[in-house]
Amino acid sequence: MPEWDRARNVLIKLAKGHALYELHELCAEEPDHVGVLPLTLMSDTQRDEFENPDASCAWPEVGSRAMQRLVEGTDMSPSGWIVVQEGRYRYNASLVEGRDIRIVINEYLAAHICWD
């Protein structure tokens, strides 16, 4: 059986790091939403909503990595995902009604962590 509490804690730490690095947003408090599910268990609608998040409502902070990526147009797939290692790790960090972080590990495990 998976140790969900440990996996949840690791995913929250990863999301906090992505929020700080990409968006220059400190997320010291507990997230408002943590969803973890294998991609293979998602319905087509769930998968589509997860893979194609809404565009950010606001521009990223000046000087943040997200602003650099936006201006330069580098390091991102056309859908806005940042691919760290093809087939192993990718993430999406955006400001959609709060801080919204999505992570995919080994093209198997999907995580969606949000702070309002």
N, CA, C and O atoms as a GROMACS GRO file, in nm:
protein
  464
    1MET      N    1   0.083  -0.120   0.000
    1MET     CA    2   0.000   0.000   0.000
    1MET      C    3   0.088   0.125   0.000
    1MET      O    4   0.188   0.132   0.072
    2PRO      N    5   0.050   0.223  -0.079
    2PRO     CA    6   0.126   0.349  -0.080
    2PRO      C    7   0.114   0.422   0.054
    2PRO      O    8   0.010   0.414   0.121
    3GLU      N    9   0.218   0.490   0.091
    3GLU     CA   10   0.215   0.572   0.212
    3GLU      C   11   0.171   0.712   0.170
    3GLU      O   12   0.255   0.798   0.142
    4TRP      N   13   0.039   0.735   0.165
    4TRP     CA   14  -0.016   0.858   0.111
    4TRP      C   15   0.026   0.982   0.188
    4TRP      O   16   0.048   1.087   0.128
    5ASP      N   17   0.039   0.970   0.320
    5ASP     CA   18   0.080   1.088   0.398
    5ASP      C   19   0.221   1.133   0.358
    5ASP      O   20   0.246   1.252   0.343
    6ARG      N   21   0.311   1.039   0.343
    6ARG     CA   22   0.448   1.074   0.303
    6ARG      C   23   0.451   1.130   0.161
    6ARG      O   24   0.518   1.230   0.135
    7ALA      N   25   0.377   1.066   0.070
    7ALA     CA   26   0.372   1.114  -0.069
    7ALA      C   27   0.312   1.254  -0.073
    7ALA      O   28   0.361   1.341  -0.145
    8ARG      N   29   0.206   1.277   0.004
    8ARG     CA   30   0.140   1.408   0.010
    8ARG      C   31   0.239   1.515   0.059
    8ARG      O   32   0.246   1.623   0.002
    9ASN      N   33   0.315   1.484   0.164
    9ASN     CA   34   0.412   1.579   0.218
    9ASN      C   35   0.521   1.613   0.116
    9ASN      O   36   0.560   1.729   0.104
   10VAL      N   37   0.569   1.514   0.044
   10VAL     CA   38   0.672   1.537  -0.058
   10VAL      C   39   0.616   1.624  -0.171
   10VAL      O   40   0.682   1.717  -0.216
   11LEU      N   41   0.495   1.595  -0.214
   11LEU     CA   42   0.434   1.672  -0.323
   11LEU      C   43   0.407   1.816  -0.280
   11LEU      O   44   0.423   1.908  -0.361
   12ILE      N   45   0.368   1.838  -0.156
   12ILE     CA   46   0.347   1.974  -0.106
   12ILE      C   47   0.480   2.050  -0.104
   12ILE      O   48   0.486   2.167  -0.142
   13LYS      N   49   0.587   1.983  -0.061
   13LYS     CA   50   0.719   2.048  -0.060
   13LYS      C   51   0.763   2.084  -0.202
   13LYS      O   52   0.816   2.192  -0.225
   14LEU      N   53   0.741   1.994  -0.297
   14LEU     CA   54   0.774   2.024  -0.436
   14LEU      C   55   0.692   2.144  -0.486
   14LEU      O   56   0.746   2.234  -0.550
   15ALA      N   57   0.564   2.146  -0.455
   15ALA     CA   58   0.476   2.255  -0.499
   15ALA      C   59   0.518   2.388  -0.437
   15ALA      O   60   0.517   2.490  -0.504
   16LYS      N   61   0.556   2.387  -0.310
   16LYS     CA   62   0.603   2.510  -0.245
   16LYS      C   63   0.728   2.561  -0.314
   16LYS      O   64   0.744   2.682  -0.334
   17GLY      N   65   0.817   2.471  -0.350
   17GLY     CA   66   0.939   2.510  -0.421
   17GLY      C   67   0.910   2.568  -0.558
   17GLY      O   68   0.970   2.668  -0.597
   18HIS      N   69   0.817   2.507  -0.631
   18HIS     CA   70   0.780   2.559  -0.763
   18HIS      C   71   0.712   2.695  -0.751
   18HIS      O   72   0.737   2.784  -0.832
   19ALA      N   73   0.627   2.712  -0.651
   19ALA     CA   74   0.559   2.841  -0.631
   19ALA      C   75   0.661   2.950  -0.601
   19ALA      O   76   0.651   3.061  -0.654
   20LEU      N   77   0.758   2.920  -0.518
   20LEU     CA   78   0.859   3.020  -0.482
   20LEU      C   79   0.952   3.049  -0.601
   20LEU      O   80   0.980   3.165  -0.631
   21TYR      N   81   0.998   2.945  -0.667
   21TYR     CA   82   1.093   2.961  -0.776
   21TYR      C   83   1.029   3.024  -0.900
   21TYR      O   84   1.084   3.117  -0.958
   22GLU      N   85   0.912   2.974  -0.940
   22GLU     CA   86   0.849   3.020  -1.063
   22GLU      C   87   0.771   3.150  -1.044
   22GLU      O   88   0.780   3.242  -1.125
   23LEU      N   89   0.693   3.156  -0.936
   23LEU     CA   90   0.600   3.267  -0.919
   23LEU      C   91   0.646   3.372  -0.818
   23LEU      O   92   0.584   3.478  -0.805
   24HIS      N   93   0.754   3.342  -0.747
   24HIS     CA   94   0.804   3.428  -0.640
   24HIS      C   95   0.695   3.448  -0.534
   24HIS      O   96   0.676   3.557  -0.480
   25GLU      N   97   0.624   3.336  -0.504
   25GLU     CA   98   0.516   3.336  -0.406
   25GLU      C   99   0.552   3.240  -0.294
   25GLU      O  100   0.572   3.120  -0.317
   26LEU      N  101   0.562   3.292  -0.172
   26LEU     CA  102   0.590   3.209  -0.056
   26LEU      C  103   0.461   3.144  -0.008
   26LEU      O  104   0.363   3.214   0.017
   27CYS      N  105   0.460   3.014   0.004
   27CYS     CA  106   0.342   2.939   0.049
   27CYS      C  107   0.377   2.868   0.179
   27CYS      O  108   0.399   2.747   0.181
   28ALA      N  109   0.381   2.943   0.288
   28ALA     CA  110   0.420   2.888   0.417
   28ALA      C  111   0.308   2.808   0.482
   28ALA      O  112   0.334   2.716   0.559
   29GLU      N  113   0.184   2.843   0.452
   29GLU     CA  114   0.069   2.776   0.514
   29GLU      C  115   0.035   2.647   0.439
   29GLU      O  116   0.087   2.621   0.330
   30GLU      N  117  -0.053   2.568   0.500
   30GLU     CA  118  -0.099   2.446   0.435
   30GLU      C  119  -0.181   2.481   0.311
   30GLU      O  120  -0.253   2.581   0.311
   31PRO      N  121  -0.170   2.401   0.207
   31PRO     CA  122  -0.249   2.430   0.086
   31PRO      C  123  -0.399   2.411   0.112
   31PRO      O  124  -0.439   2.337   0.201
   32ASP      N  125  -0.479   2.480   0.032
   32ASP     CA  126  -0.624   2.468   0.043
   32ASP      C  127  -0.676   2.344  -0.027
   32ASP      O  128  -0.784   2.293   0.005
   33HIS      N  129  -0.599   2.294  -0.123
   33HIS     CA  130  -0.640   2.174  -0.196
   33HIS      C  131  -0.516   2.093  -0.233
   33HIS      O  132  -0.418   2.147  -0.284
   34VAL      N  133  -0.524   1.963  -0.207
   34VAL     CA  134  -0.419   1.871  -0.251
   34VAL      C  135  -0.489   1.751  -0.314
   34VAL      O  136  -0.560   1.677  -0.246
   35GLY      N  137  -0.469   1.733  -0.442
   35GLY     CA  138  -0.526   1.619  -0.512
   35GLY      C  139  -0.415   1.537  -0.574
   35GLY      O  140  -0.329   1.590  -0.644
   36VAL      N  141  -0.418   1.406  -0.549
   36VAL     CA  142  -0.316   1.316  -0.603
   36VAL      C  143  -0.390   1.196  -0.663
   36VAL      O  144  -0.471   1.132  -0.596
   37LEU      N  145  -0.359   1.167  -0.790
   37LEU     CA  146  -0.427   1.058  -0.858
   37LEU      C  147  -0.342   1.010  -0.975
   37LEU      O  148  -0.284   1.092  -1.046
   38PRO      N  149  -0.334   0.880  -0.997
   38PRO     CA  150  -0.266   0.833  -1.118
   38PRO      C  151  -0.339   0.882  -1.243
   38PRO      O  152  -0.462   0.884  -1.247
   39LEU      N  153  -0.263   0.920  -1.344
   39LEU     CA  154  -0.324   0.969  -1.468
   39LEU      C  155  -0.416   0.864  -1.530
   39LEU      O  156  -0.517   0.898  -1.590
   40THR      N  157  -0.381   0.737  -1.514
   40THR     CA  158  -0.460   0.630  -1.576
   40THR      C  159  -0.597   0.614  -1.512
   40THR      O  160  -0.686   0.554  -1.572
   41LEU      N  161  -0.616   0.667  -1.392
   41LEU     CA  162  -0.747   0.657  -1.325
   41LEU      C  163  -0.836   0.778  -1.351
   41LEU      O  164  -0.951   0.780  -1.309
   42MET      N  165  -0.783   0.879  -1.420
   42MET     CA  166  -0.863   0.997  -1.450
   42MET      C  167  -0.955   0.970  -1.569
   42MET      O  168  -0.918   0.899  -1.663
   43SER      N  169  -1.073   1.027  -1.563
   43SER     CA  170  -1.162   1.021  -1.679
   43SER      C  171  -1.104   1.112  -1.787
   43SER      O  172  -1.012   1.190  -1.760
   44ASP      N  173  -1.156   1.104  -1.908
   44ASP     CA  174  -1.107   1.189  -2.016
   44ASP      C  175  -1.126   1.336  -1.981
   44ASP      O  176  -1.039   1.419  -2.010
   45THR      N  177  -1.238   1.370  -1.919
   45THR     CA  178  -1.266   1.508  -1.881
   45THR      C  179  -1.169   1.555  -1.774
   45THR      O  180  -1.114   1.665  -1.784
   46GLN      N  181  -1.146   1.472  -1.671
   46GLN     CA  182  -1.051   1.508  -1.565
   46GLN      C  183  -0.912   1.526  -1.623
   46GLN      O  184  -0.842   1.622  -1.587
   47ARG      N  185  -0.872   1.438  -1.709
   47ARG     CA  186  -0.737   1.445  -1.769
   47ARG      C  187  -0.722   1.573  -1.852
   47ARG      O  188  -0.619   1.639  -1.845
   48ASP      N  189  -0.825   1.606  -1.929
   48ASP     CA  190  -0.821   1.726  -2.011
   48ASP      C  191  -0.813   1.852  -1.924
   48ASP      O  192  -0.737   1.943  -1.954
   49GLU      N  193  -0.891   1.857  -1.816
   49GLU     CA  194  -0.888   1.972  -1.726
   49GLU      C  195  -0.753   1.983  -1.655
   49GLU      O  196  -0.703   2.093  -1.634
   50PHE      N  197  -0.696   1.870  -1.620
   50PHE     CA  198  -0.566   1.870  -1.552
   50PHE      C  199  -0.454   1.913  -1.647
   50PHE      O  200  -0.370   1.995  -1.612
   51GLU      N  201  -0.454   1.858  -1.768
   51GLU     CA  202  -0.347   1.884  -1.864
   51GLU      C  203  -0.353   2.024  -1.926
   51GLU      O  204  -0.252   2.075  -1.974
   52ASN      N  205  -0.470   2.085  -1.924
   52ASN     CA  206  -0.489   2.216  -1.987
   52ASN      C  207  -0.545   2.315  -1.887
   52ASN      O  208  -0.662   2.354  -1.897
   53PRO      N  209  -0.463   2.358  -1.791
   53PRO     CA  210  -0.513   2.452  -1.690
   53PRO      C  211  -0.545   2.587  -1.752
   53PRO      O  212  -0.493   2.623  -1.858
   54ASP      N  213  -0.633   2.661  -1.684
   54ASP     CA  214  -0.665   2.797  -1.729
   54ASP      C  215  -0.540   2.882  -1.728
   54ASP      O  216  -0.449   2.860  -1.649
   55ALA      N  217  -0.537   2.978  -1.818
   55ALA     CA  218  -0.424   3.071  -1.823
   55ALA      C  219  -0.426   3.158  -1.698
   55ALA      O  220  -0.531   3.182  -1.639
   56SER      N  221  -0.309   3.203  -1.658
   56SER     CA  222  -0.297   3.288  -1.539
   56SER      C  223  -0.383   3.413  -1.553
   56SER      O  224  -0.393   3.473  -1.660
   57CYS      N  225  -0.444   3.452  -1.441
   57CYS     CA  226  -0.527   3.573  -1.437
   57CYS      C  227  -0.441   3.698  -1.428
   57CYS      O  228  -0.484   3.806  -1.467
   58ALA      N  229  -0.320   3.682  -1.378
   58ALA     CA  230  -0.234   3.798  -1.355
   58ALA      C  231  -0.096   3.771  -1.412
   58ALA      O  232  -0.055   3.656  -1.428
   59TRP      N  233  -0.027   3.878  -1.440
   59TRP     CA  234   0.112   3.865  -1.483
   59TRP      C  235   0.197   3.825  -1.364
   59TRP      O  236   0.169   3.868  -1.251
   60PRO      N  237   0.298   3.744  -1.385
   60PRO     CA  238   0.388   3.709  -1.275
   60PRO      C  239   0.467   3.830  -1.227
   60PRO      O  240   0.476   3.932  -1.296
   61GLU      N  241   0.523   3.818  -1.109
   61GLU     CA  242   0.601   3.927  -1.052
   61GLU      C  243   0.723   3.956  -1.140
   61GLU      O  244   0.787   3.864  -1.191
   62VAL      N  245   0.753   4.082  -1.155
   62VAL     CA  246   0.869   4.122  -1.234
   62VAL      C  247   0.994   4.063  -1.170
   62VAL      O  248   1.015   4.077  -1.050
   63GLY      N  249   1.076   4.000  -1.250
   63GLY     CA  250   1.199   3.939  -1.201
   63GLY      C  251   1.184   3.793  -1.165
   63GLY      O  252   1.284   3.724  -1.144
   64SER      N  253   1.060   3.743  -1.158
   64SER     CA  254   1.040   3.601  -1.125
   64SER      C  255   1.075   3.515  -1.246
   64SER      O  256   1.082   3.564  -1.359
   65ARG      N  257   1.096   3.390  -1.222
   65ARG     CA  258   1.130   3.297  -1.330
   65ARG      C  259   1.014   3.286  -1.429
   65ARG      O  260   1.036   3.274  -1.550
   66ALA      N  261   0.891   3.292  -1.378
   66ALA     CA  262   0.775   3.286  -1.467
   66ALA      C  263   0.773   3.404  -1.563
   66ALA      O  264   0.737   3.389  -1.679
   67MET      N  265   0.811   3.522  -1.516
   67MET     CA  266   0.815   3.640  -1.602
   67MET      C  267   0.924   3.622  -1.708
   67MET      O  268   0.904   3.656  -1.825
   68GLN      N  269   1.039   3.568  -1.668
   68GLN     CA  270   1.146   3.545  -1.764
   68GLN      C  271   1.102   3.445  -1.870
   68GLN      O  272   1.128   3.465  -1.989
   69ARG      N  273   1.034   3.338  -1.829
   69ARG     CA  274   0.986   3.239  -1.925
   69ARG      C  275   0.883   3.300  -2.020
   69ARG      O  276   0.882   3.271  -2.139
   70LEU      N  277   0.795   3.384  -1.964
   70LEU     CA  278   0.691   3.447  -2.045
   70LEU      C  279   0.751   3.539  -2.151
   70LEU      O  280   0.709   3.537  -2.266
   71VAL      N  281   0.847   3.619  -2.111
   71VAL     CA  282   0.909   3.716  -2.202
   71VAL      C  283   0.997   3.644  -2.305
   71VAL      O  284   0.992   3.676  -2.424
   72GLU      N  285   1.076   3.548  -2.258
   72GLU     CA  286   1.170   3.479  -2.348
   72GLU      C  287   1.103   3.368  -2.427
   72GLU      O  288   1.148   3.333  -2.536
   73GLY      N  289   0.995   3.311  -2.372
   73GLY     CA  290   0.928   3.200  -2.438
   73GLY      C  291   1.010   3.073  -2.441
   73GLY      O  292   0.997   2.993  -2.534
   74THR      N  293   1.095   3.054  -2.341
   74THR     CA  294   1.182   2.936  -2.338
   74THR      C  295   1.141   2.839  -2.231
   74THR      O  296   1.064   2.873  -2.141
   75ASP      N  297   1.192   2.718  -2.240
   75ASP     CA  298   1.178   2.613  -2.138
   75ASP      C  299   1.035   2.566  -2.114
   75ASP      O  300   1.009   2.495  -2.017
   76MET      N  301   0.943   2.602  -2.201
   76MET     CA  302   0.805   2.562  -2.179
   76MET      C  303   0.752   2.489  -2.301
   76MET      O  304   0.790   2.517  -2.414
   77SER      N  305   0.662   2.393  -2.276
   77SER     CA  306   0.592   2.330  -2.387
   77SER      C  307   0.483   2.427  -2.431
   77SER      O  308   0.452   2.521  -2.358
   78PRO      N  309   0.423   2.408  -2.547
   78PRO     CA  310   0.318   2.498  -2.593
   78PRO      C  311   0.199   2.508  -2.496
   78PRO      O  312   0.130   2.609  -2.492
   79SER      N  313   0.176   2.404  -2.418
   79SER     CA  314   0.064   2.405  -2.323
   79SER      C  315   0.100   2.473  -2.191
   79SER      O  316   0.014   2.485  -2.104
   80GLY      N  317   0.223   2.518  -2.176
   80GLY     CA  318   0.263   2.588  -2.055
   80GLY      C  319   0.331   2.500  -1.950
   80GLY      O  320   0.371   2.550  -1.845
   81TRP      N  321   0.346   2.373  -1.978
   81TRP     CA  322   0.413   2.283  -1.885
   81TRP      C  323   0.564   2.300  -1.897
   81TRP      O  324   0.617   2.319  -2.007
   82ILE      N  325   0.632   2.293  -1.784
   82ILE     CA  326   0.777   2.299  -1.782
   82ILE      C  327   0.827   2.156  -1.768
   82ILE      O  328   0.802   2.090  -1.666
   83VAL      N  329   0.896   2.109  -1.868
   83VAL     CA  330   0.944   1.971  -1.870
   83VAL      C  331   1.086   1.969  -1.817
   83VAL      O  332   1.179   2.018  -1.882
   84VAL      N  333   1.102   1.911  -1.698
   84VAL     CA  334   1.234   1.900  -1.637
   84VAL      C  335   1.311   1.786  -1.702
   84VAL      O  336   1.427   1.802  -1.740
   85GLN      N  337   1.245   1.672  -1.714
   85GLN     CA  338   1.305   1.557  -1.782
   85GLN      C  339   1.192   1.483  -1.852
   85GLN      O  340   1.099   1.434  -1.788
   86GLU      N  341   1.201   1.475  -1.983
   86GLU     CA  342   1.096   1.415  -2.065
   86GLU      C  343   1.057   1.277  -2.013
   86GLU      O  344   1.142   1.190  -1.995
   87GLY      N  345   0.928   1.258  -1.989
   87GLY     CA  346   0.877   1.130  -1.941
   87GLY      C  347   0.897   1.104  -1.793
   87GLY      O  348   0.847   1.005  -1.741
   88ARG      N  349   0.970   1.192  -1.725
   88ARG     CA  350   1.000   1.172  -1.582
   88ARG      C  351   0.935   1.275  -1.491
   88ARG      O  352   0.872   1.241  -1.391
   89TYR      N  353   0.949   1.403  -1.527
   89TYR     CA  354   0.900   1.507  -1.437
   89TYR      C  355   0.865   1.633  -1.514
   89TYR      O  356   0.946   1.684  -1.592
   90ARG      N  357   0.744   1.683  -1.492
   90ARG     CA  358   0.701   1.810  -1.550
   90ARG      C  359   0.606   1.878  -1.452
   90ARG      O  360   0.543   1.813  -1.369
   91TYR      N  361   0.598   2.009  -1.464
   91TYR     CA  362   0.509   2.083  -1.376
   91TYR      C  363   0.457   2.208  -1.443
   91TYR      O  364   0.511   2.254  -1.544
   92ASN      N  365   0.350   2.262  -1.385
   92ASN     CA  366   0.289   2.385  -1.433
   92ASN      C  367   0.259   2.470  -1.311
   92ASN      O  368   0.193   2.424  -1.217
   93ALA      N  369   0.307   2.592  -1.310
   93ALA     CA  370   0.285   2.685  -1.199
   93ALA      C  371   0.216   2.808  -1.254
   93ALA      O  372   0.267   2.872  -1.346
   94SER      N  373   0.100   2.842  -1.197
   94SER     CA  374   0.029   2.959  -1.246
   94SER      C  375  -0.048   3.028  -1.134
   94SER      O  376  -0.068   2.973  -1.026
   95LEU      N  377  -0.088   3.149  -1.164
   95LEU     CA  378  -0.168   3.228  -1.071
   95LEU      C  379  -0.310   3.233  -1.125
   95LEU      O  380  -0.348   3.327  -1.196
   96VAL      N  381  -0.388   3.134  -1.091
   96VAL     CA  382  -0.527   3.126  -1.134
   96VAL      C  383  -0.612   3.125  -1.007
   96VAL      O  384  -0.626   3.022  -0.942
   97GLU      N  385  -0.669   3.240  -0.974
   97GLU     CA  386  -0.748   3.252  -0.851
   97GLU      C  387  -0.668   3.200  -0.731
   97GLU      O  388  -0.721   3.129  -0.645
   98GLY      N  389  -0.544   3.234  -0.727
   98GLY     CA  390  -0.453   3.187  -0.623
   98GLY      C  391  -0.331   3.123  -0.687
   98GLY      O  392  -0.306   3.141  -0.806
   99ARG      N  393  -0.257   3.049  -0.609
   99ARG     CA  394  -0.138   2.981  -0.660
   99ARG      C  395  -0.175   2.838  -0.694
   99ARG      O  396  -0.224   2.764  -0.608
  100ASP      N  397  -0.152   2.799  -0.818
  100ASP     CA  398  -0.196   2.670  -0.869
  100ASP      C  399  -0.075   2.595  -0.925
  100ASP      O  400  -0.013   2.640  -1.021
  101ILE      N  401  -0.042   2.482  -0.864
  101ILE     CA  402   0.074   2.402  -0.905
  101ILE      C  403   0.025   2.264  -0.945
  101ILE      O  404  -0.050   2.199  -0.872
  102ARG      N  405   0.069   2.219  -1.062
  102ARG     CA  406   0.036   2.084  -1.111
  102ARG      C  407   0.167   2.012  -1.141
  102ARG      O  408   0.259   2.069  -1.201
  103ILE      N  409   0.174   1.887  -1.098
  103ILE     CA  410   0.297   1.808  -1.112
  103ILE      C  411   0.261   1.672  -1.171
  103ILE      O  412   0.159   1.613  -1.135
  104VAL      N  413   0.347   1.623  -1.261
  104VAL     CA  414   0.333   1.487  -1.313
  104VAL      C  415   0.467   1.417  -1.298
  104VAL      O  416   0.570   1.468  -1.343
  105ILE      N  417   0.466   1.301  -1.234
  105ILE     CA  418   0.587   1.222  -1.211
  105ILE      C  419   0.576   1.092  -1.290
  105ILE      O  420   0.477   1.019  -1.278
  106ASN      N  421   0.679   1.064  -1.371
  106ASN     CA  422   0.688   0.942  -1.452
  106ASN      C  423   0.566   0.922  -1.542
  106ASN      O  424   0.532   0.808  -1.574
  107GLU      N  425   0.502   1.030  -1.583
  107GLU     CA  426   0.380   1.022  -1.665
  107GLU      C  427   0.280   0.925  -1.604
  107GLU      O  428   0.205   0.859  -1.675
  108TYR      N  429   0.282   0.917  -1.471
  108TYR     CA  430   0.192   0.827  -1.400
  108TYR      C  431   0.116   0.900  -1.290
  108TYR      O  432  -0.008   0.901  -1.288
  109LEU      N  433   0.190   0.961  -1.198
  109LEU     CA  434   0.127   1.022  -1.081
  109LEU      C  435   0.105   1.172  -1.103
  109LEU      O  436   0.199   1.246  -1.132
  110ALA      N  437  -0.019   1.215  -1.089
  110ALA     CA  438  -0.054   1.355  -1.109
  110ALA      C  439  -0.089   1.417  -0.972
  110ALA      O  440  -0.157   1.355  -0.890
  111ALA      N  441  -0.042   1.539  -0.951
  111ALA     CA  442  -0.073   1.612  -0.828
  111ALA      C  443  -0.119   1.752  -0.865
  111ALA      O  444  -0.064   1.816  -0.954
  112HIS      N  445  -0.220   1.798  -0.793
  112HIS     CA  446  -0.272   1.934  -0.811
  112HIS      C  447  -0.280   1.996  -0.673
  112HIS      O  448  -0.359   1.953  -0.589
  113ILE      N  449  -0.199   2.099  -0.650
  113ILE     CA  450  -0.191   2.165  -0.519
  113ILE      C  451  -0.224   2.312  -0.538
  113ILE      O  452  -0.168   2.378  -0.626
  114CYS      N  453  -0.315   2.364  -0.455
  114CYS     CA  454  -0.360   2.504  -0.469
  114CYS      C  455  -0.361   2.576  -0.335
  114CYS      O  456  -0.391   2.518  -0.231
  115TRP      N  457  -0.327   2.702  -0.341
  115TRP     CA  458  -0.342   2.795  -0.231
  115TRP      C  459  -0.430   2.909  -0.281
  115TRP      O  460  -0.399   2.970  -0.383
  116ASP      N  461  -0.538   2.938  -0.211
  116ASP     CA  462  -0.628   3.047  -0.253
  116ASP      C  463  -0.575   3.182  -0.214
  116ASP      O  464  -0.639   3.284  -0.242
   0.00000   0.00000   0.00000
